[in-house]
Amino acid sequence: MHETVSAAQTGLLIVDLQNDFLHPDGAYGRAGQTAAEIAELPERLAPLADQMRAAGSWIISTQFTLVPLKGGEPLISPHLKALRPFLAKGDFVPGSWGHSLVDRLAPADINIEKVAYSAFYMTRLEWVLRKCDIRKLIVCGIVTNGGVASTVRDAHVRDFDVTVLSDGCAAFSADVHETAIAALKPVCRVATIADMLAQTTA
């Protein structure tokens, strides 16, 4: 399953590490929806992102998106509205500051707008990966049991070589995160950021 591929065929797939999720002034921060484990991710991942850039790999950012309709009102799925009633006009708008990848990990080589958990669902992600001959994905981001797990499983069934970073992902609960990582072990390789730093250096 894990064929040998070059750095140029490898991508760091950063799932939803956006200002509206992480920054205190973003949509979730203003609503008090934060977790220390999530806030720490950009600083923890930055050395790996920098090293992979230097090696010639790709930095790919997926960005959760609320599509603006008439008057700028966002299209929000009923289940999401029930879970996150604070989401409002101006949140996760394409091209906005809140929608963007956090500064610590920017810039990305490829940006993918997504409207659901999986970064493959109704997006151009697979098309871009094939066109760029990206065969291996190192997946990190939020949340482990949502966007990360769904994206990893969809990458797996599309025959990409997938590794998920156990300490490069987070959820709003440590228990939920650990359960999600354990559930992904039959689907993909699980590694740490240190593992990947050592592998990229080698």
N, CA, C and O of each residue as an XYZ file, in Angstrom:
808
protein
N       0.826     -1.198      0.000
C       0.000      0.000      0.000
C       0.864      1.253      0.000
O       0.541      2.230     -0.677
N       1.978      1.233      0.766
C       2.793      2.429      0.904
C       3.994      2.340     -0.037
O       5.088      1.967      0.389
N       3.797      2.680     -1.310
C       4.874      2.643     -2.273
C       5.844      3.796     -2.003
O       5.494      4.796     -1.377
N       7.066      3.622     -2.495
C       8.055      4.678     -2.346
C       7.741      5.788     -3.329
O       7.641      5.550     -4.533
N       7.586      6.995     -2.822
C       7.301      8.136     -3.687
C       8.274      9.257     -3.332
O       8.838      9.278     -2.238
N       8.463     10.178     -4.256
C       9.394     11.282     -4.051
C       8.753     12.386     -3.224
O       7.541     12.399     -3.011
N       9.587     13.313     -2.763
C       9.075     14.468     -2.030
C       8.114     15.265     -2.892
O       7.123     15.798     -2.393
N       8.406     15.348     -4.198
C       7.557     16.113     -5.109
C       6.202     15.451     -5.348
O       5.289     16.071     -5.893
N       6.079     14.190     -4.939
C       4.806     13.469     -5.067
C       4.089     13.357     -3.721
O       3.146     12.580     -3.572
N       4.546     14.137     -2.750
C       4.018     14.085     -1.388
C       3.392     15.418     -1.012
O       3.927     16.477     -1.342
N       2.265     15.366     -0.324
C       1.612     16.588      0.118
C       1.267     16.549      1.593
O       0.826     15.524      2.112
N       1.470     17.675      2.264
C       0.963     17.851      3.626
C      -0.435     18.407      3.498
O      -0.614     19.556      3.093
N      -1.427     17.608      3.837
C      -2.827     18.001      3.687
C      -3.325     18.547      5.027
O      -3.555     17.792      5.972
N      -3.483     19.862      5.091
C      -3.878     20.550      6.315
C      -5.385     20.771      6.284
O      -5.890     21.545      5.471
N      -6.091     20.094      7.164
C      -7.556     20.133      7.154
C      -8.083     21.246      8.064
O      -8.026     21.139      9.289
N      -8.591     22.298      7.456
C      -9.420     23.308      8.133
C      -8.740     24.098      9.252
O      -9.412     24.513     10.196
N      -7.454     24.311      9.174
C      -6.788     25.141     10.182
C      -6.910     26.607      9.759
O      -5.954     27.225      9.290
N      -8.110     27.132      9.939
C      -8.496     28.450      9.453
C      -8.671     29.431     10.603
O      -8.904     29.035     11.745
N      -8.557     30.711     10.288
C      -8.732     31.742     11.302
C     -10.097     31.681     11.976
O     -10.192     31.899     13.184
N     -11.145     31.390     11.229
C     -12.475     31.342     11.828
C     -12.618     30.205     12.835
O     -13.485     30.260     13.708
N     -11.783     29.180     12.725
C     -11.778     28.106     13.709
C     -10.820     28.384     14.872
O     -11.153     28.103     16.024
N      -9.630     28.934     14.579
C      -8.553     28.972     15.571
C      -8.308     30.329     16.219
O      -7.958     30.391     17.397
N      -8.481     31.402     15.484
C      -8.105     32.711     16.009
C      -9.156     33.218     17.009
O     -10.350     32.999     16.802
N      -8.735     33.885     18.079
C      -9.700     34.426     19.053
C     -10.744     35.351     18.425
O     -11.865     35.452     18.924
N     -10.376     36.029     17.329
C     -11.319     36.928     16.661
C     -12.143     36.233     15.591
O     -12.979     36.865     14.945
N     -11.919     34.935     15.395
C     -12.672     34.179     14.396
C     -14.039     33.769     14.901
O     -14.388     34.035     16.051
N     -14.806     33.129     14.051
C     -16.184     32.761     14.373
C     -16.269     31.892     15.626
O     -17.106     32.144     16.494
N     -15.418     30.877     15.733
C     -15.466     29.976     16.891
C     -14.899     30.647     18.135
O     -15.418     30.454     19.235
N     -13.841     31.431     17.970
C     -13.254     32.127     19.112
C     -14.226     33.103     19.748
O     -14.331     33.172     20.973
N     -14.938     33.860     18.917
C     -15.907     34.821     19.443
C     -17.033     34.125     20.191
O     -17.629     34.697     21.104
N     -17.323     32.881     19.799
C     -18.387     32.126     20.443
C     -17.892     31.310     21.630
O     -18.675     30.607     22.268
N     -16.599     31.396     21.932
C     -16.046     30.640     23.048
C     -15.874     29.163     22.766
O     -15.722     28.366     23.692
N     -15.897     28.788     21.488
C     -15.743     27.385     21.099
C     -14.278     27.116     20.785
O     -13.872     27.127     19.623
N     -13.495     26.877     21.820
C     -12.068     26.664     21.635
C     -11.605     25.443     22.417
O     -12.309     24.935     23.290
N     -10.416     24.992     22.086
C      -9.777     23.897     22.826
C      -8.278     24.111     22.727
O      -7.764     24.436     21.657
N      -7.582     23.933     23.823
C      -6.138     24.160     23.849
C      -5.416     23.280     22.832
O      -4.468     23.719     22.181
N      -5.873     22.037     22.701
C      -5.224     21.106     21.769
C      -5.311     21.611     20.334
O      -4.377     21.440     19.551
N      -6.437     22.233     19.994
C      -6.608     22.774     18.649
C      -5.741     24.013     18.457
O      -5.093     24.160     17.420
N      -5.724     24.890     19.431
C      -4.960     26.134     19.339
C      -3.462     25.881     19.178
O      -2.757     26.685     18.568
N      -2.979     24.774     19.717
C      -1.546     24.476     19.679
C      -1.080     23.886     18.346
O       0.123     23.813     18.097
N      -1.993     23.472     17.505
C      -1.611     22.749     16.292
C      -0.707     23.538     15.339
O       0.302     22.992     14.894
N      -1.018     24.783     15.007
C      -0.159     25.481     14.027
C       1.309     25.535     14.435
O       2.187     25.267     13.615
N       1.582     25.873     15.677
C       2.975     25.953     16.128
C       3.635     24.575     16.098
O       4.814     24.454     15.765
N       2.885     23.556     16.440
C       3.434     22.203     16.448
C       3.736     21.712     15.033
O       4.715     20.997     14.816
N       2.896     22.098     14.075
C       3.034     21.615     12.700
C       3.996     22.436     11.854
O       4.485     21.956     10.831
N       4.273     23.665     12.266
C       5.075     24.572     11.433
C       6.440     24.001     11.040
O       6.826     24.146      9.880
N       7.199     23.354     11.953
C       8.500     22.811     11.534
C       8.380     21.771     10.421
O       9.219     21.725      9.521
N       7.344     20.941     10.480
C       7.150     19.940      9.434
C       6.757     20.603      8.122
O       7.271     20.234      7.066
N       5.858     21.573      8.174
C       5.463     22.280      6.956
C       6.664     22.945      6.302
O       6.837     22.873      5.086
N       7.490     23.591      7.112
C       8.680     24.263      6.580
C       9.648     23.264      5.962
O      10.213     23.511      4.896
N       9.834     22.141      6.635
C      10.767     21.136      6.130
C      10.262     20.506      4.841
O      11.042     20.252      3.923
N       8.964     20.256      4.769
C       8.410     19.666      3.550
C       8.468     20.652      2.389
O       8.724     20.250      1.254
N       8.234     21.935      2.655
C       8.393     22.953      1.604
C       9.814     22.918      1.042
O      10.021     22.902     -0.172
N      10.786     22.906      1.956
C      12.191     22.920      1.546
C      12.561     21.675      0.738
O      13.439     21.720     -0.123
N      11.882     20.569      1.026
C      12.166     19.313      0.325
C      11.474     19.232     -1.034
O      11.733     18.313     -1.811
N      10.595     20.190     -1.321
C       9.899     20.193     -2.603
C       8.532     19.545     -2.583
O       7.943     19.293     -3.634
N       8.021     19.273     -1.385
C       6.671     18.704     -1.272
C       5.625     19.816     -1.374
O       5.959     20.999     -1.438
N       4.372     19.416     -1.387
C       3.248     20.334     -1.543
C       2.594     20.616     -0.192
O       2.490     19.733      0.659
N       2.158     21.853     -0.011
C       1.355     22.223      1.148
C      -0.061     22.463      0.634
O      -0.298     23.345     -0.192
N      -0.993     21.664      1.137
C      -2.375     21.703      0.649
C      -3.285     22.069      1.810
O      -3.283     21.398      2.842
N      -4.052     23.120      1.645
C      -4.964     23.574      2.706
C      -6.410     23.367      2.266
O      -6.818     23.828      1.200
N      -7.178     22.669      3.100
C      -8.616     22.606      2.858
C      -9.277     23.640      3.759
O      -8.876     23.833      4.907
N     -10.293     24.298      3.220
C     -10.944     25.366      3.950
C     -12.453     25.171      3.976
O     -13.135     25.257      2.954
N     -12.949     24.903      5.181
C     -14.387     24.794      5.340
C     -15.022     26.108      4.890
O     -14.522     27.194      5.187
N     -16.132     25.983      4.167
C     -16.732     27.139      3.508
C     -18.226     27.200      3.760
O     -18.927     26.195      3.640
N     -18.708     28.384      4.111
C     -20.146     28.645      4.124
C     -20.451     29.496      2.894
O     -20.070     30.665      2.824
N     -21.136     28.902      1.939
C     -21.406     29.582      0.672
C     -22.388     30.725      0.903
O     -23.488     30.500      1.408
N     -22.001     31.960      0.537
C     -22.923     33.082      0.723
C     -23.992     33.115     -0.365
O     -23.703     32.927     -1.547
N     -25.229     33.357      0.058
C     -26.352     33.439     -0.885
C     -26.788     34.895     -1.026
O     -25.975     35.800     -0.833
N     -28.033     35.133     -1.353
C     -28.542     36.495     -1.539
C     -28.301     37.322     -0.282
O     -28.603     36.889      0.830
N     -27.758     38.507     -0.474
C     -27.496     39.384      0.652
C     -26.349     38.941      1.526
O     -26.101     39.531      2.577
N     -25.642     37.901      1.100
C     -24.508     37.404      1.871
C     -24.862     36.425      2.966
O     -23.986     35.979      3.706
N     -26.130     36.084      3.081
C     -26.525     35.114      4.109
C     -25.934     33.737      3.780
O     -26.017     33.287      2.637
N     -25.344     33.072      4.766
C     -24.677     31.804      4.483
C     -25.648     30.633      4.342
O     -26.680     30.563      5.009
N     -25.279     29.727      3.455
C     -26.013     28.471      3.321
C     -25.452     27.507      4.361
O     -24.319     27.041      4.240
N     -26.245     27.215      5.373
C     -25.803     26.355      6.468
C     -26.710     25.124      6.536
O     -27.930     25.250      6.633
N     -26.104     23.933      6.484
C     -26.880     22.699      6.574
C     -27.611     22.648      7.914
O     -27.074     23.105      8.923
N     -28.823     22.101      7.940
C     -29.598     22.052      9.186
C     -28.862     21.396     10.344
O     -28.942     21.870     11.477
N     -28.133     20.289     10.067
C     -27.436     19.614     11.168
C     -26.338     20.505     11.741
O     -26.101     20.500     12.949
N     -25.661     21.277     10.869
C     -24.606     22.168     11.344
C     -25.193     23.342     12.115
O     -24.629     23.775     13.120
N     -26.314     23.851     11.651
C     -26.968     24.956     12.347
C     -27.372     24.539     13.757
O     -27.287     25.328     14.698
N     -27.817     23.280     13.892
C     -28.198     22.777     15.215
C     -26.976     22.638     16.130
O     -27.052     22.924     17.325
N     -25.852     22.197     15.556
C     -24.634     22.012     16.335
C     -23.947     23.334     16.664
O     -23.413     23.508     17.759
N     -23.964     24.259     15.714
C     -23.238     25.525     15.838
C     -24.167     26.699     15.530
O     -24.012     27.353     14.498
N     -25.126     26.973     16.410
C     -26.110     28.031     16.138
C     -25.507     29.428     16.048
O     -26.166     30.350     15.567
N     -24.275     29.601     16.499
C     -23.635     30.920     16.466
C     -23.118     31.300     15.080
O     -22.795     32.465     14.851
N     -23.032     30.357     14.160
C     -22.539     30.682     12.823
C     -23.473     31.678     12.145
O     -24.695     31.538     12.204
N     -22.881     32.694     11.495
C     -23.695     33.797     10.977
C     -23.081     34.375      9.713
O     -22.025     33.939      9.256
N     -23.749     35.340      9.177
C     -23.295     36.064      7.995
C     -21.883     36.600      8.223
O     -21.600     37.215      9.251
N     -21.009     36.363      7.260
C     -19.624     36.808      7.362
C     -18.652     35.745      7.821
O     -17.440     35.933      7.717
N     -19.159     34.621      8.332
C     -18.294     33.532      8.788
C     -17.938     32.601      7.635
O     -18.794     32.249      6.823
N     -16.667     32.204      7.569
C     -16.183     31.223      6.593
C     -16.534     31.613      5.150
O     -16.854     30.756      4.326
N     -16.468     32.908      4.860
C     -16.766     33.402      3.514
C     -15.541     33.198      2.623
O     -14.438     33.574      3.020
N     -15.698     32.618      1.438
C     -14.548     32.420      0.552
C     -13.771     33.706      0.328
O     -14.345     34.755      0.037
N     -12.448     33.605      0.469
C     -11.590     34.754      0.247
C     -11.424     35.684      1.427
O     -10.625     36.618      1.366
N     -12.164     35.451      2.502
C     -12.096     36.327      3.668
C     -10.944     35.919      4.586
O     -10.375     34.836      4.449
N     -10.610     36.812      5.529
C      -9.579     36.507      6.524
C      -9.957     35.273      7.338
O      -9.120     34.398      7.557
N     -11.197     35.196      7.783
C     -11.626     34.067      8.593
C     -11.545     32.744      7.866
O     -11.308     31.706      8.484
N     -11.738     32.772      6.567
C     -11.729     31.575      5.736
C     -10.313     31.052      5.488
O     -10.129     29.891      5.124
N      -9.321     31.912      5.688
C      -7.947     31.615      5.275
C      -7.207     30.700      6.244
O      -7.527     30.622      7.430
N      -6.213     30.015      5.703
C      -5.271     29.232      6.501
C      -4.550     30.163      7.476
O      -4.191     31.285      7.119
N      -4.343     29.695      8.700
C      -3.675     30.529      9.709
C      -2.273     30.926      9.234
O      -1.608     30.176      8.519
N      -1.845     32.108      9.646
C      -0.579     32.672      9.173
C       0.613     31.765      9.442
O       1.531     31.690      8.625
N       0.610     31.078     10.573
C       1.779     30.268     10.955
C       2.076     29.163      9.954
O       3.216     28.708      9.862
N       1.077     28.724      9.208
C       1.269     27.637      8.251
C       1.193     28.098      6.802
O       1.498     27.327      5.893
N       0.795     29.335      6.577
C       0.664     29.868      5.226
C       2.057     30.180      4.641
O       3.020     30.381      5.380
N       2.140     30.215      3.293
C       1.058     30.009      2.336
C       0.938     28.541      1.936
O       1.878     27.764      2.095
N      -0.211     28.180      1.423
C      -0.410     26.853      0.856
C      -0.173     26.915     -0.652
O      -0.397     27.944     -1.288
N       0.278     25.803     -1.205
C       0.439     25.709     -2.653
C      -0.897     25.466     -3.335
O      -1.125     25.905     -4.462
N      -1.774     24.760     -2.636
C      -3.090     24.417     -3.173
C      -4.124     24.706     -2.090
O      -3.956     24.291     -0.943
N      -5.184     25.411     -2.446
C      -6.280     25.694     -1.516
C      -7.558     25.059     -2.053
O      -7.903     25.222     -3.224
N      -8.249     24.337     -1.186
C      -9.455     23.620     -1.580
C     -10.619     24.047     -0.700
O     -10.602     23.816      0.509
N     -11.629     24.670     -1.298
C     -12.849     24.974     -0.562
C     -13.645     23.696     -0.371
O     -13.787     22.905     -1.304
N     -14.165     23.487      0.831
C     -14.977     22.298      1.099
C     -16.241     22.692      1.837
O     -16.248     23.651      2.608
N     -17.311     21.946      1.598
C     -18.613     22.282      2.182
C     -19.121     21.208      3.132
O     -20.202     21.338      3.706
N     -18.334     20.141      3.296
C     -18.742     19.030      4.155
C     -17.512     18.502      4.879
O     -16.428     19.074      4.758
N     -17.669     17.422      5.626
C     -16.542     16.890      6.384
C     -15.373     16.505      5.483
O     -14.245     16.943      5.712
N     -15.630     15.697      4.470
C     -14.548     15.220      3.615
C     -14.098     16.299      2.637
O     -14.916     16.994      2.033
N     -12.774     16.423      2.494
C     -12.219     17.374      1.527
C     -12.359     16.882      0.098
O     -12.069     17.618     -0.845
N     -12.805     15.635     -0.068
C     -13.017     15.099     -1.409
C     -14.463     15.284     -1.885
O     -14.729     15.217     -3.085
N     -15.378     15.512     -0.975
C     -16.794     15.556     -1.339
C     -17.113     16.813     -2.149
O     -17.061     17.927     -1.628
N     -17.441     16.624     -3.418
C     -17.860     17.696     -4.319
C     -16.825     18.827     -4.396
O     -17.191     19.999     -4.480
N     -15.530     18.471     -4.369
C     -14.458     19.456     -4.531
C     -13.557     19.032     -5.688
O     -13.742     17.970     -6.282
N     -12.581     19.882     -5.995
C     -11.615     19.578     -7.059
C     -10.358     18.908     -6.513
O      -9.383     18.758     -7.249
N     -10.352     18.503     -5.244
C      -9.139     17.989     -4.629
C      -8.540     16.813     -5.391
O      -7.355     16.841     -5.725
N      -9.327     15.786     -5.671
C      -8.772     14.611     -6.343
C      -8.218     14.979     -7.714
O      -7.151     14.498     -8.096
N      -8.920     15.817     -8.455
C      -8.470     16.240     -9.778
C      -7.105     16.919     -9.694
O      -6.214     16.629    -10.492
N      -6.940     17.826     -8.721
C      -5.674     18.537     -8.568
C      -4.562     17.576     -8.161
O      -3.453     17.650     -8.689
N      -4.853     16.679     -7.230
C      -3.835     15.720     -6.798
C      -3.348     14.862     -7.959
O      -2.147     14.631     -8.100
N      -4.274     14.388     -8.793
C      -3.888     13.564     -9.943
C      -3.074     14.377    -10.938
O      -2.064     13.894    -11.451
N      -3.496     15.594    -11.214
C      -2.797     16.444    -12.180
C      -1.376     16.762    -11.722
O      -0.461     16.858    -12.540
N      -1.196     16.924    -10.419
C       0.123     17.247     -9.854
C       0.936     16.011     -9.507
O       2.055     16.122     -9.006
N       0.378     14.830     -9.770
C       1.035     13.552     -9.483
C       1.396     13.418     -8.012
O       2.455     12.900     -7.658
N       0.490     13.900     -7.158
C       0.670     13.756     -5.716
C       0.064     12.418     -5.299
O      -1.142     12.206     -5.427
N       0.900     11.530     -4.805
C       0.453     10.174     -4.494
C       0.388      9.876     -3.000
O      -0.321      8.968     -2.565
N       1.133     10.650     -2.226
C       1.203     10.413     -0.786
C       0.709     11.640     -0.040
O       1.100     12.764     -0.352
N      -0.155     11.421      0.948
C      -0.720     12.505      1.733
C      -0.393     12.312      3.207
O      -0.626     11.243      3.772
N       0.147     13.355      3.821
C       0.361     13.406      5.265
C      -0.744     14.318      5.792
O      -0.755     15.512      5.493
N      -1.668     13.771      6.570
C      -2.885     14.503      6.928
C      -2.817     14.998      8.370
O      -2.429     14.269      9.283
N      -3.207     16.264      8.545
C      -3.250     16.875      9.862
C      -4.425     17.850      9.896
O      -5.040     18.122      8.865
N      -4.734     18.377     11.090
C      -5.781     19.397     11.171
C      -6.910     19.035     12.117
O      -6.736     18.282     13.075
N      -8.092     19.605     11.812
C      -9.250     19.435     12.691
C     -10.498     19.093     11.882
O     -10.562     19.328     10.675
N     -11.494     18.529     12.580
C     -11.321     17.831     13.848
C     -11.078     16.373     13.531
O     -11.498     15.868     12.490
N     -10.385     15.696     14.453
C      -9.938     14.336     14.167
C     -11.083     13.419     13.776
O     -10.960     12.632     12.838
N     -12.187     13.515     14.486
C     -13.331     12.625     14.242
C     -14.248     13.127     13.139
O     -15.198     12.434     12.774
N     -13.994     14.309     12.600
C     -14.853     14.871     11.564
C     -14.128     15.007     10.246
O     -14.013     14.041      9.492
N     -13.628     16.220      9.956
C     -12.975     16.485      8.684
C     -11.765     15.612      8.432
O     -11.559     15.156      7.307
N     -10.955     15.369      9.459
C      -9.757     14.551      9.279
C     -10.134     13.110      8.940
O      -9.677     12.569      7.933
N     -10.958     12.496      9.768
C     -11.316     11.084      9.552
C     -12.025     10.884      8.222
O     -11.737      9.924      7.508
N     -12.938     11.767      7.881
C     -13.677     11.624      6.620
C     -12.752     11.773      5.419
O     -12.867     11.027      4.446
N     -11.837     12.732      5.487
C     -10.896     12.950      4.389
C      -9.937     11.776      4.255
O      -9.655     11.337      3.140
N      -9.430     11.259      5.375
C      -8.516     10.118      5.345
C      -9.192      8.901      4.716
O      -8.595      8.221      3.881
N     -10.409      8.630      5.106
C     -11.108      7.460      4.554
C     -11.368      7.628      3.061
O     -11.233      6.670      2.299
N     -11.733      8.818      2.640
C     -11.963      9.043      1.215
C     -10.663      8.963      0.417
O     -10.674      8.503     -0.725
N      -9.552      9.399      0.991
C      -8.255      9.257      0.325
C      -7.875      7.788      0.198
O      -7.346      7.358     -0.828
N      -8.149      7.029      1.243
C      -7.842      5.595      1.254
C      -8.577      4.856      0.134
O      -7.965      4.065     -0.585
N      -9.856      5.097     -0.021
C     -10.614      4.371     -1.045
C     -10.246      4.825     -2.454
O     -10.601      4.167     -3.432
N      -9.531      5.953     -2.563
C      -9.043      6.425     -3.858
C      -7.596      6.000     -4.099
O      -6.961      6.459     -5.049
N      -7.082      5.132     -3.248
C      -5.747      4.534     -3.400
C      -4.596      5.517     -3.248
O      -3.533      5.312     -3.835
N      -4.785      6.574     -2.477
C      -3.651      7.408     -2.091
C      -2.951      6.747     -0.907
O      -3.583      6.064     -0.101
N      -1.651      6.956     -0.814
C      -0.865      6.495      0.324
C      -1.072      7.535      1.426
O      -0.645      8.681      1.287
N      -1.720      7.141      2.507
C      -2.140      8.116      3.524
C      -1.504      7.826      4.876
O      -1.477      6.689      5.348
N      -0.988      8.901      5.484
C      -0.516      8.870      6.862
C      -1.234      9.970      7.624
O      -1.306     11.104      7.150
N      -1.766      9.654      8.796
C      -2.376     10.679      9.642
C      -1.444     10.941     10.819
O      -0.886     10.014     11.407
N      -1.287     12.214     11.152
C      -0.406     12.589     12.249
C      -1.182     12.594     13.557
O      -2.076     13.418     13.748
N      -0.846     11.682     14.454
C      -1.614     11.546     15.695
C      -1.503     12.781     16.575
O      -2.453     13.123     17.280
N      -0.349     13.461     16.543
C      -0.192     14.683     17.327
C      -0.290     15.937     16.462
O       0.001     17.043     16.917
N      -0.699     15.751     15.222
C      -0.907     16.874     14.317
C      -2.369     17.112     14.035
O      -2.730     17.910     13.170
N      -3.217     16.402     14.780
C      -4.666     16.548     14.685
C      -5.219     16.793     16.081
O      -4.553     16.511     17.077
N      -6.419     17.309     16.150
C      -7.045     17.524     17.452
C      -8.547     17.593     17.287
O      -9.069     17.847     16.201
N      -9.235     17.356     18.416
C     -10.682     17.496     18.482
C     -11.005     18.333     19.712
O     -10.104     18.762     20.433
N     -12.277     18.560     19.945
C     -12.662     19.364     21.107
C     -12.590     18.567     22.402
O     -12.796     19.113     23.486
N     -12.297     17.272     22.288
C     -12.130     16.403     23.449
C     -10.972     15.454     23.176
O     -10.888     14.871     22.095
N     -10.077     15.294     24.153
C      -8.944     14.388     23.991
C      -9.403     12.949     23.804
O      -8.808     12.210     23.020
N     -10.444     12.546     24.506
C     -10.967     11.186     24.375
C     -11.506     10.928     22.968
O     -11.273      9.869     22.386
N     -12.227     11.908     22.435
C     -12.767     11.780     21.078
C     -11.622     11.679     20.069
O     -11.679     10.881     19.134
N     -10.593     12.486     20.265
C      -9.426     12.441     19.381
C      -8.782     11.058     19.396
O      -8.529     10.482     18.338
N      -8.516     10.526     20.576
C      -7.850      9.227     20.695
C      -8.686      8.110     20.074
O      -8.152      7.220     19.412
N      -9.997      8.164     20.294
C     -10.881      7.150     19.707
C     -10.849      7.215     18.184
O     -10.832      6.182     17.515
N     -10.842      8.424     17.640
C     -10.817      8.595     16.185
C      -9.507      8.094     15.587
O      -9.505      7.448     14.539
N      -8.397      8.390     16.252
C      -7.093      7.912     15.768
C      -7.054      6.384     15.780
O      -6.594      5.762     14.823
N      -7.532      5.795     16.852
C      -7.547      4.324     16.936
C      -8.385      3.718     15.814
O      -8.024      2.681     15.260
N      -9.491      4.354     15.482
C     -10.378      3.845     14.434
C      -9.770      3.973     13.047
O     -10.181      3.270     12.124
N      -8.797      4.861     12.888
C      -8.167      5.048     11.577
C      -7.005      4.084     11.329
O      -6.541      3.972     10.195
N      -6.532      3.396     12.348
C      -5.359      2.542     12.192
C      -5.520      1.432     11.151
O      -4.539      1.093     10.488
N      -6.723      0.843     10.974
C      -6.859     -0.142      9.902
C      -6.885      0.476      8.500
O      -6.778     -0.240      7.504
N      -7.025      1.794      8.424
C      -7.226      2.483      7.145
C      -5.935      3.109      6.621
O      -5.718      3.156      5.411
N      -5.079      3.589      7.520
C      -3.899      4.327      7.095
C      -2.769      4.152      8.108
O      -2.960      3.583      9.183
N      -1.612      4.643      7.746
C      -0.506      4.671      8.696
C      -0.756      5.797      9.706
O      -1.252      6.862      9.339
N      -0.419      5.563     10.959
C      -0.485      6.595     11.996
C       0.945      6.884     12.442
O       1.686      5.970     12.804
N       1.324      8.157     12.415
C       2.679      8.553     12.776
C       2.631      9.846     13.573
O       1.588     10.493     13.663
N       3.765     10.217     14.151
C       3.875     11.485     14.866
C       4.586     12.501     13.974
O       5.173     12.151     12.950
N       4.518     13.760     14.385
C       5.240     14.799     13.656
C       6.736     14.501     13.674
O       7.414     14.674     12.661
N       7.255     14.055     14.816
C       8.682     13.717     14.912
C       9.052     12.602     13.942
O      10.118     12.648     13.328
N       8.184     11.599     13.796
C       8.424     10.513     12.836
C       8.608     11.077     11.433
O       9.537     10.699     10.720
N       7.719     11.982     11.045
C       7.751     12.529      9.694
C       8.930     13.470      9.488
O       9.511     13.509      8.404
N       9.285     14.227     10.522
C      10.477     15.090     10.425
C      11.721     14.241     10.172
O      12.567     14.600      9.353
N      11.829     13.129     10.871
C      12.980     12.255     10.694
C      12.966     11.603      9.320
O      14.013     11.456      8.690
N      11.808     11.218      8.860
C      11.674     10.571      7.554
C      11.983     11.546      6.428
O      12.626     11.184      5.443
N      11.520     12.789      6.577
C      11.754     13.784      5.532
C      13.218     14.168      5.453
O      13.728     14.475      4.376
N      13.898     14.153      6.595
C      15.324     14.503      6.643
C      16.175     13.421      6.007
O      17.195     13.700      5.376
N      15.735     12.168      6.183
C      16.541     11.032      5.731
C      16.773     11.036      4.239
O      17.435     10.141      3.715
